[in-house]
């Protein structure tokens, strides 16, 4: 995954924006602890769409086995943040 294109927007804000877009959420609160399936009612098709949208937003690939472990909004933010920091130049 490449560096965020806009340093003024945090990873969390970008992830939330993608989730809102894919799931069509407007005013529902989204917390880091929000579970994608149970709280935000993402079905299996939504889950695939979310992964694809996150991959597009952050210009990287999320392997299927890792994507399956992303259960909460916080999990997604942490995963993306970890991947981005691993790519920072030393």
Number of C-alpha atoms within 10 A of each C-alpha: 19 15 15 16 10 9 8 8 10 13 19 18 12 17 21 20 15 19 24 18 13 18 17 10 14 9 7 9 9 16 13 14 12 16 18 23 14 11 12 18 12 18 13 10 8 16 21 15 17 22 22 16 17 22 15 13 17 19 15 16 13 17 9 10 8 9 17 12 11 18 16 19 21 19 18 22 20 16 16 22 17 12 17 17 12 12 11 9 5 4
